[in-house]
């Protein structure tokens, strides 16, 4: 007799927007990964807010673009603080949240912002003509030295990664003595998770800008369902194979999702995280040329 597995809610969401309302030369790519009981609600609301904020911006230079990305995340966080409060005035994001990555391309410039462990990776050719991976983001995890310092400065406590007997990732809590208070998050930045703010969580993204170079070929942005068992180099190698064969980006995207799902099946059996992937071939986009 087969055991019945109850259906689960996909807490990821994503969008591709081109042109943006205020800047017809810009395109935005967003991937968000919700967590907690209402993670799907939080990620959807954050996506709506981020898309609206990005659409109102002009992406003329790196300094103003980075400031606008910071402001967009601030606006998304503010919307979550008041979104769908219950009868007691508690926001839906009190104990649920979303991590994510936002990428804006405009006339040869790339602007990226992220919180948590959603990731953006660039595939580029090196001097030998081989494709290599260049991370555009670095996962925000509690044991990153700068993140740990911030958490501990608030009185929070970081529990180290536990390899044995069963692997458990690094997590952080309000205090070592009261771990049941939570939040027990394995990421140190996210949108929402309002009850974790006193323990050192922040919604401020890391932002960077970079000019698209002739050797840059593609970008992959995805939730951690892709990256959990597939290293950056493997993902770049797979997409490179599709480019060499003249296959479209959507084919590479579908293959990456299938490959990641198989890895989850191998490693975790019937459990699998949500997997959301966007593959961007830079040569196909007019907003990457000057």
C-alpha positions as CSV (number, residue, x, y, z in Angstrom):
1,X,0.0,0.0,0.0
2,X,1.4,3.4,-1.0
3,X,1.5,6.1,1.6
4,X,-0.4,9.3,0.6
5,X,1.8,12.4,0.6
6,X,-0.3,15.5,1.2
7,X,0.1,18.3,-1.4
8,X,2.3,21.2,-0.5
9,X,2.2,24.8,-1.4
10,X,4.9,26.2,-3.7
11,X,6.4,29.1,-1.7
12,X,8.7,30.3,-4.6
13,X,7.6,33.0,-7.1
14,X,9.4,34.9,-9.9
15,X,8.9,37.4,-12.6
16,X,10.5,38.8,-15.7
17,X,9.6,42.4,-16.6
18,X,10.6,44.2,-19.8
19,X,10.3,47.0,-20.4
20,X,10.0,48.6,-17.0
21,X,7.3,51.3,-16.7
22,X,9.6,54.3,-16.2
23,X,12.6,53.0,-18.2
24,X,11.9,51.2,-21.4
25,X,15.6,50.3,-21.7
26,X,15.7,48.3,-18.5
27,X,14.6,44.7,-17.7
28,X,14.1,43.2,-14.2
29,X,14.4,39.5,-13.1
30,X,13.2,38.5,-9.7
31,X,13.2,35.2,-7.8
32,X,11.8,34.9,-4.3
33,X,11.7,31.9,-2.0
34,X,9.3,31.9,0.9
35,X,9.5,30.0,4.2
36,X,7.3,29.5,7.2
37,X,3.6,28.8,7.4
38,X,2.7,31.8,5.3
39,X,5.8,31.9,3.2
40,X,3.9,31.7,-0.1
41,X,1.9,34.8,1.0
42,X,5.0,36.7,2.0
43,X,6.9,35.9,-1.2
44,X,3.9,36.9,-3.4
45,X,3.4,40.2,-1.6
46,X,7.2,40.9,-1.7
47,X,7.2,40.2,-5.4
48,X,4.3,42.6,-6.0
49,X,6.0,45.3,-4.0
50,X,9.5,44.9,-5.5
51,X,8.1,44.8,-9.1
52,X,6.2,48.0,-8.4
53,X,9.2,49.8,-6.9
54,X,11.5,48.8,-9.7
55,X,9.1,49.9,-12.4
56,X,9.1,53.4,-11.0
57,X,12.9,53.8,-11.3
58,X,15.3,55.2,-13.9
59,X,18.5,53.1,-14.1
60,X,21.0,55.7,-15.3
61,X,24.1,55.0,-13.3
62,X,25.5,52.5,-10.8
63,X,25.3,54.7,-7.7
64,X,21.7,55.7,-8.1
65,X,20.7,52.2,-9.2
66,X,22.2,50.6,-6.1
67,X,20.4,53.2,-4.0
68,X,17.1,52.4,-5.8
69,X,17.6,48.7,-5.2
70,X,18.1,49.3,-1.5
71,X,14.9,51.5,-1.5
72,X,12.9,48.8,-3.3
73,X,13.8,46.2,-0.6
74,X,12.9,48.8,2.2
75,X,9.6,49.3,0.5
76,X,8.9,45.6,0.3
77,X,9.8,45.2,4.0
78,X,7.5,48.0,5.0
79,X,4.6,46.5,3.0
80,X,5.1,43.2,4.9
81,X,5.0,44.9,8.3
82,X,1.4,45.9,7.6
83,X,0.2,43.2,5.2
84,X,-2.8,41.0,6.1
85,X,-2.8,41.6,9.9
86,X,-5.0,39.3,11.9
87,X,-7.7,40.3,14.3
88,X,-5.0,41.1,16.9
89,X,-3.0,43.2,14.4
90,X,-0.3,40.7,13.8
91,X,1.2,40.8,10.3
92,X,1.3,37.6,8.3
93,X,5.0,38.0,8.0
94,X,5.5,37.9,11.8
95,X,7.0,34.4,11.7
96,X,7.2,33.8,7.9
97,X,9.5,35.4,5.4
98,X,11.2,35.2,1.9
99,X,14.7,35.4,0.6
100,X,15.4,36.6,-2.9
101,X,17.5,38.0,-5.7
102,X,16.7,40.9,-8.0
103,X,18.6,41.6,-11.2
104,X,18.3,44.7,-13.4
105,X,19.9,44.9,-16.8
106,X,20.1,48.2,-18.7
107,X,22.4,49.2,-21.6
108,X,25.4,47.2,-20.7
109,X,25.1,47.5,-16.9
110,X,24.1,44.7,-14.5
111,X,22.7,45.6,-11.1
112,X,22.0,42.9,-8.6
113,X,20.6,42.8,-5.0
114,X,19.9,39.9,-2.7
115,X,19.0,38.7,0.7
116,X,19.5,35.2,2.0
117,X,20.5,32.2,0.0
118,X,18.8,32.8,-3.4
119,X,21.6,33.1,-5.8
120,X,22.8,34.7,-9.0
121,X,25.8,33.2,-11.0
122,X,27.4,34.5,-14.2
123,X,28.8,32.2,-16.8
124,X,31.7,33.7,-18.7
125,X,34.6,32.6,-21.0
126,X,38.1,32.8,-19.6
127,X,41.3,33.4,-21.6
128,X,41.4,29.7,-22.6
129,X,37.9,29.8,-24.0
130,X,36.5,27.7,-21.2
131,X,33.3,28.6,-19.4
132,X,33.7,29.5,-15.7
133,X,31.3,30.5,-12.9
134,X,31.5,34.0,-11.4
135,X,29.2,34.4,-8.3
136,X,27.3,37.6,-8.4
137,X,25.9,37.0,-4.8
138,X,27.2,35.4,-1.6
139,X,24.7,33.6,0.6
140,X,23.8,35.4,3.8
141,X,24.3,32.7,6.5
142,X,24.6,33.3,10.2
143,X,28.2,32.0,10.5
144,X,29.5,34.5,7.9
145,X,31.8,36.5,10.1
146,X,30.2,39.9,9.5
147,X,26.7,38.4,9.9
148,X,27.6,36.7,13.1
149,X,29.0,39.9,14.6
150,X,25.8,41.7,13.8
151,X,23.6,38.9,15.3
152,X,25.7,38.6,18.4
153,X,25.8,42.4,18.9
154,X,22.0,42.3,19.4
155,X,22.3,39.5,22.0
156,X,21.5,36.8,19.5
157,X,23.2,33.4,19.4
158,X,24.6,31.5,16.4
159,X,24.5,27.7,16.6
160,X,27.3,26.2,14.6
161,X,26.7,23.7,11.7
162,X,26.3,20.2,13.0
163,X,27.7,17.6,10.6
164,X,26.9,14.5,12.7
165,X,24.9,12.3,13.3
166,X,22.6,14.0,10.8
167,X,23.6,17.2,9.0
168,X,22.1,20.3,10.4
169,X,22.9,23.8,9.0
170,X,24.0,26.7,11.1
171,X,21.1,28.6,12.6
172,X,20.6,31.6,14.9
173,X,18.4,32.2,17.9
174,X,17.4,35.0,20.3
175,X,19.6,33.4,22.9
176,X,21.4,30.1,23.6
177,X,19.4,29.6,26.8
178,X,16.0,30.1,25.0
179,X,16.3,28.3,21.7
180,X,12.6,27.5,21.7
181,X,11.9,31.2,21.2
182,X,13.5,30.8,17.8
183,X,13.8,32.1,15.2
184,X,16.0,29.2,14.2
185,X,16.6,30.6,10.7
186,X,19.5,29.3,8.5
187,X,19.7,32.6,6.7
188,X,20.7,35.9,8.4
189,X,18.9,38.3,6.0
190,X,15.4,38.0,4.6
191,X,12.2,39.9,4.0
192,X,9.6,39.5,6.7
193,X,10.4,37.2,9.6
194,X,9.5,40.2,11.8
195,X,9.9,38.3,15.1
196,X,13.5,37.7,14.2
197,X,14.4,41.3,13.9
198,X,15.4,41.7,17.6
199,X,17.8,38.8,17.2
200,X,19.7,40.5,14.4
201,X,17.9,39.6,11.2
202,X,17.8,42.4,8.6
203,X,16.1,42.9,5.3
204,X,18.9,45.1,3.8
205,X,20.2,43.5,0.6
206,X,23.8,43.3,-0.6
207,X,23.9,45.3,-3.8
208,X,26.5,45.5,-6.6
209,X,26.8,46.8,-10.1
210,X,29.0,45.4,-12.9
211,X,29.4,46.3,-16.6
212,X,28.6,43.4,-18.9
213,X,31.8,42.2,-20.6
214,X,32.2,40.7,-24.1
215,X,33.2,37.4,-22.5
216,X,30.0,37.2,-20.4
217,X,27.6,34.6,-21.8
218,X,24.7,34.1,-19.4
219,X,23.3,34.5,-15.9
220,X,21.4,32.0,-13.8
221,X,19.3,33.2,-10.9
222,X,17.5,30.7,-8.7
223,X,16.1,29.7,-5.3
224,X,18.2,27.4,-3.2
225,X,16.3,24.4,-4.4
226,X,18.7,24.5,-7.4
227,X,21.9,25.2,-5.5
228,X,21.4,22.8,-2.6
229,X,23.0,19.9,-4.5
230,X,24.3,21.5,-7.7
231,X,27.5,23.6,-7.3
232,X,27.9,26.8,-9.3
233,X,30.4,25.2,-11.6
234,X,28.0,22.3,-12.5
235,X,25.2,24.7,-13.2
236,X,27.4,26.8,-15.5
237,X,28.7,23.7,-17.2
238,X,25.1,22.5,-17.9
239,X,24.0,25.8,-19.4
240,X,27.2,26.0,-21.5
241,X,26.3,22.7,-23.1
242,X,22.9,24.1,-24.2
243,X,24.5,27.2,-25.6
244,X,27.0,25.1,-27.6
245,X,24.2,23.1,-29.1
246,X,22.2,26.2,-30.0
247,X,19.4,25.4,-27.7
248,X,17.2,28.2,-26.2
249,X,17.5,29.3,-22.6
250,X,14.1,27.8,-21.7
251,X,15.5,24.3,-22.5
252,X,18.5,24.9,-20.2
253,X,16.1,26.1,-17.5
254,X,13.9,23.0,-17.7
255,X,17.0,20.7,-17.6
256,X,18.4,22.4,-14.5
257,X,15.1,22.0,-12.7
258,X,14.9,18.3,-13.7
259,X,18.6,17.8,-12.7
260,X,18.0,19.5,-9.3
261,X,14.8,17.5,-8.7
262,X,16.7,14.2,-9.4
263,X,19.5,15.3,-7.0
264,X,16.8,15.9,-4.3
265,X,15.3,12.5,-4.9
266,X,18.7,10.9,-4.6
267,X,19.7,12.7,-1.4
268,X,16.4,13.2,0.4
269,X,13.9,10.6,-1.0
270,X,10.4,12.0,-1.2
271,X,11.3,15.4,0.2
272,X,12.2,18.2,-2.2
273,X,12.5,22.0,-1.8
274,X,10.8,24.3,-4.3
275,X,13.0,24.9,-7.4
276,X,12.7,28.2,-9.3
277,X,15.2,29.0,-12.1
278,X,15.7,31.8,-14.6
279,X,18.4,31.5,-17.3
280,X,19.4,34.6,-19.2
281,X,21.4,34.4,-22.4
282,X,23.0,37.8,-22.5
283,X,23.6,38.0,-26.2
284,X,19.8,37.7,-26.8
285,X,19.0,40.8,-24.8
286,X,19.2,44.3,-26.3
287,X,19.5,45.9,-22.8
288,X,23.0,44.4,-22.4
289,X,24.4,46.5,-25.3
290,X,25.6,50.0,-24.8
